[in-house]
Amino acid sequence: MRAVVQRVSEAEVTVAGVSVGRIGEGILALVAISRTDTEEDLEWMARKIIELRIFDDQEGKLNLSLLDKKGELLIVSQFTLYGDCRKGRRPSYTDAAPPEQAERLYEKFVEIVRRTLPGVQTGRFQASMDVRLTNSGPVTLIIER
């Protein structure tokens, strides 16, 4: 499993011009599922994102988590994070899970996160989405399991 996590002051996902997910201060997580991911990987990634200390404390140090900050989370499925560009000019996606497997695990991941953060927002799986965000900091991290 792979994620690009961005600390945001706001973020929104639209499909065909219609908002399907919107948050204020928090995290935008672009997530990709690999062929070999298990439920254990989903649990690990959920915990990692929720507990990642990337928000400023009173001294301006990155010391607070999403839970500490009471921030929001927007999760967007993005299989292209598994694009391998080492050969040729067209990325290979052989490491990404096939759509049926990816959707099942993505939905399970969202369910796991919602056990801790009930108000989680999401994009729409396999839809052509527009993602708008204001990166705060900027703070952007790549997390892989």
N, C-alpha and C positions, 0 to 999 in steps of 0.2 A: 504494500500500500504506500502511496506517495501523496503528499499534500504540500501545497504552497499556501502558507498562512500569512495574511496581511492584517496588521492592526489598522483599523479604519475609524474615521469619525462618522462615516456613513457609507452604505453600500446598497445597491438595488439590482435585481435581476428582472429583465422583461423578456417576454416571449410575444412576438408579433405586436409589439407596442403596448402590451398589457403587463403591469407589474405583477410578478408572481412571488416575490420575496424582497423584503426591505428591512434594513436595520439602521439603528443609530450607532453610537459608539460601541465598538466591539471588534470582532474578528470575521473576516471573509476567508473561508477555507475552500480552496479549489482542491478536490480530492479525486484520485484515480485508483482503481482497483486492478490488481494484477491477477494473472491466471492462478497464482499459488496462494493467494490470500485466504486466511481462515478467520473464524470468528474471534480467535485470540488476537489476531492482528487488528481487527476492528476495535476491540476493547482497548488495546494498547494505544491506538491512534486517538480514540475518543478521549481517553484520560490525558494523553500528551497535550492535545489541543486545549482542553478545558483548564488544565493546570499549568500551562506554559506561562511563565512570569515575564510578560512583555509589556506590561503597563506601568507607568511611573508611580512611585510612591510619593510621599510628601517631600522627600529629599531629591526627587527627580531621577531616582534610580529605577531601572527596570526590575521591579521587585514584586509586582502584583499580577495575579492571574485573572482570567476572565471571571471566575467566581468571586474573587476578592473585589473586583471592580464592579461587579453586577452588570457586566456588559452583555451585549447580544451576539449571536452567532448566525452567520449565513453560510450554508454549505452548498457548494455547487459541484456537481459531477463534471469531471473534465478528463476523459480518457487520453487526450493528447499529451498529458504529462508523461505518458509512457512512450512517446514518440522517440525512436532511435534515429538520430540524424548522422551517424558516423559514416555511413556509406551512401553514395549517390545523392540525389537531390530530393527524393521523396522519403519522408519519414516512414519507418517501419513500426507497426503497432503490435508486433507479435507477442510482446510481454503483457499487453493489456488483456484483461479478462474479456471473453466474448460478451455481447450485450445482455444476454439472458442471465448469465452468472453475475455480471457487474451490477445489473439492476437489483437483483436479489440481495447482494452484499451491501450495495449502497443504501438500500432501504433499511437493512438491518443496522448499518452504521448510524443512520439518522435516528433510529429507534433507541439505540444504545445511548447516544448523546442526549436525547430527550428525557432519559431517566434522571439526568442531573439538571438539564436546562430545558424546561418544558416549552419555552417560547422560541425554539430554534426555527429559523426560516430556511427555505431551500429553493433551489432552482427547479427546473423540470427535466427529468432524466431524458436523454436523447433528443431534446429539443434544441433548435437553433436559438441561443440566448444572447442577449446583450447584457453585459455586466458593467455597471457604472460604480466607481468607488472613489473615495477620497482617502488615500493612504496617509495614515497619521504617523509622523516621525521623519521619514518613512521607516517602517519596520516591516520587513518581508523575510520570511524564513522558509526553507525547504526541509520537510520532515519525511523521513523514509523508514519503513520497517522492513 
